[in-house]
């Protein structure tokens, strides 16, 4: 019985320390440097993890691409609604993935980093 109490006590201590570290990484104002990078990674990881648990966030980059590439709710009748030309993928100034139907739709600043999607 004593070993079980000791195990439960140390488990509780571990969980309290884990929650404290979580709150420090989420709430601590980080300046520049390594702490800011670690904090940004952790906050992003944490939001994705909670999104997976609640079913709100895609689980992989492939799902993000599929979700963005889906046609509108009312599909077009007739031949394929997918454009004949190549589609492009680029990252905007905020770090978000963006899709474009042609190279001309991509802002000039991001054209050099745009990648053509495979058919």
C-alpha positions as CSV (number, residue, x, y, z in Angstrom):
1,X,0.0,0.0,0.0
2,X,2.9,2.3,0.8
3,X,4.4,1.8,-2.7
4,X,1.1,2.7,-4.3
5,X,0.8,5.9,-2.3
6,X,4.4,6.8,-3.2
7,X,3.7,6.1,-6.9
8,X,0.5,8.2,-6.8
9,X,2.2,11.1,-5.0
10,X,5.1,11.2,-7.5
11,X,2.7,10.9,-10.4
12,X,0.8,13.9,-9.0
13,X,4.0,15.9,-8.6
14,X,5.0,15.1,-12.2
15,X,1.6,16.2,-13.5
16,X,1.8,19.5,-11.5
17,X,5.3,20.2,-12.9
18,X,4.2,19.4,-16.4
19,X,1.2,21.8,-16.1
20,X,3.5,24.5,-14.7
21,X,6.0,24.1,-17.6
22,X,3.1,24.2,-20.0
23,X,1.8,27.5,-18.6
24,X,5.3,29.0,-18.5
25,X,5.8,28.2,-22.2
26,X,2.3,29.5,-23.1
27,X,2.2,32.7,-21.0
28,X,5.8,33.8,-20.6
29,X,6.6,36.8,-22.8
30,X,9.6,35.8,-24.8
31,X,11.9,38.3,-26.4
32,X,14.2,37.4,-29.2
33,X,16.4,34.3,-29.3
34,X,16.0,30.6,-28.6
35,X,13.2,31.0,-26.0
36,X,11.0,32.7,-28.6
37,X,11.6,29.9,-31.1
38,X,10.9,27.2,-28.5
39,X,7.8,29.0,-27.3
40,X,6.5,29.5,-30.9
41,X,7.0,25.8,-31.7
42,X,5.4,24.7,-28.4
43,X,2.3,26.9,-28.9
44,X,1.9,25.7,-32.4
45,X,2.4,22.1,-31.4
46,X,-0.1,22.5,-28.5
47,X,-2.8,24.0,-30.7
48,X,-2.4,21.3,-33.3
49,X,-2.5,18.6,-30.6
50,X,-5.7,20.0,-29.1
51,X,-7.1,20.4,-32.6
52,X,-6.5,16.7,-33.3
53,X,-8.2,15.8,-30.0
54,X,-11.3,17.9,-30.7
55,X,-11.3,17.0,-34.4
56,X,-10.9,20.6,-35.6
57,X,-7.4,20.6,-37.1
58,X,-6.0,18.6,-40.0
59,X,-3.5,15.9,-38.8
60,X,-0.9,16.2,-41.6
61,X,0.2,18.5,-44.4
62,X,-1.4,16.2,-46.9
63,X,-4.8,16.8,-45.2
64,X,-4.2,20.6,-45.3
65,X,-3.5,20.4,-49.0
66,X,-6.5,18.2,-49.6
67,X,-8.8,20.4,-47.6
68,X,-7.6,23.5,-49.5
69,X,-7.8,21.7,-52.9
70,X,-11.4,20.5,-52.4
71,X,-13.9,22.0,-54.9
72,X,-16.8,24.2,-53.6
73,X,-19.8,22.6,-51.9
74,X,-21.8,22.6,-55.2
75,X,-19.6,20.9,-57.7
76,X,-19.8,22.1,-61.3
77,X,-21.7,20.0,-63.8
78,X,-20.1,18.7,-67.0
79,X,-16.4,18.0,-67.5
80,X,-13.9,18.1,-64.6
81,X,-14.1,21.3,-62.5
82,X,-10.3,21.1,-61.9
83,X,-8.5,23.7,-64.1
84,X,-6.5,22.5,-67.0
85,X,-3.3,24.4,-66.1
86,X,-0.9,23.7,-63.2
87,X,-1.7,24.9,-59.7
88,X,0.9,26.5,-57.5
89,X,1.7,26.4,-53.8
90,X,3.4,29.2,-51.9
91,X,3.9,30.6,-48.4
92,X,2.6,34.1,-47.7
93,X,4.2,36.7,-45.5
94,X,2.3,35.3,-42.4
95,X,3.7,31.8,-43.0
96,X,0.4,30.4,-44.3
97,X,0.2,28.0,-47.2
98,X,-1.6,29.5,-50.2
99,X,-2.8,28.0,-53.5
100,X,-3.0,29.7,-56.8
101,X,-4.5,28.6,-60.1
102,X,-1.8,30.4,-62.1
103,X,1.6,32.0,-61.5
104,X,0.1,35.4,-62.2
105,X,-2.2,35.1,-59.2
106,X,0.8,34.9,-56.9
107,X,2.1,38.2,-55.6
108,X,5.4,39.1,-57.2
109,X,7.3,38.9,-53.9
110,X,6.4,35.2,-53.5
111,X,6.7,34.0,-57.1
112,X,10.3,32.9,-56.8
113,X,9.4,30.5,-53.9
114,X,6.2,29.1,-55.5
115,X,6.2,25.4,-56.3
116,X,4.2,23.8,-59.0
117,X,1.9,21.0,-57.7
118,X,2.1,17.6,-59.3
119,X,-1.0,16.4,-61.2
